[in-house]
Amino acid sequence: MQKSTTFNWSVEKLLDAIFEAGFMYLLKGSLFLDELEKYDRQSKAMRREDRRQEY
């Protein structure tokens, strides 16, 4: 009985660690994509300003 309880506890901890790592990976990926989108918008705005100054 004790081994079964210990095994279930360790599987639960393992699944929690996997879930947490996956969540953190997705969160960091989302933040990276947000920064990339922000940089893209800024660079497009700068190009529009450069085109206006040329005319």
C-alpha positions in Angstrom: 0.0 0.0 0.0 2.8 2.4 0.8 4.6 1.9 -2.5 1.3 2.7 -4.4 0.8 5.9 -2.5 4.5 7.0 -3.1 4.2 6.1 -6.8 1.0 8.1 -7.2 2.6 11.1 -5.3 5.7 11.1 -7.5 3.6 10.8 -10.7 1.5 13.7 -9.6 4.6 15.8 -8.9 6.1 14.8 -12.3 2.9 15.9 -14.1 2.8 19.1 -12.1 6.4 19.9 -13.1 5.7 19.1 -16.8 2.6 21.3 -16.8 4.4 24.2 -15.1 7.3 23.9 -17.6 4.9 23.8 -20.5 3.0 26.8 -19.2 6.2 28.8 -18.7 7.3 27.9 -22.2 4.0 29.1 -23.7 4.1 32.3 -21.6 7.6 33.2 -22.7 6.7 32.4 -26.3 3.7 34.7 -26.1 5.7 37.5 -24.6 8.4 37.1 -27.3 5.8 37.3 -30.0 4.3 40.4 -28.4 7.6 42.1 -28.5 8.2 41.1 -32.1 4.9 42.5 -33.1 5.6 45.7 -31.3 9.0 46.0 -33.0 7.4 45.3 -36.4 4.8 48.1 -35.8 7.5 50.5 -34.8 9.7 49.7 -37.9 6.7 50.1 -40.2 5.9 53.5 -38.7 9.5 54.6 -39.1 9.4 53.6 -42.8 6.2 55.6 -43.3 7.9 58.6 -41.8 10.9 58.1 -44.0 8.7 58.0 -47.1 6.9 61.2 -46.2 10.2 63.0 -45.8 11.4 61.9 -49.2 8.4 63.6 -51.0 
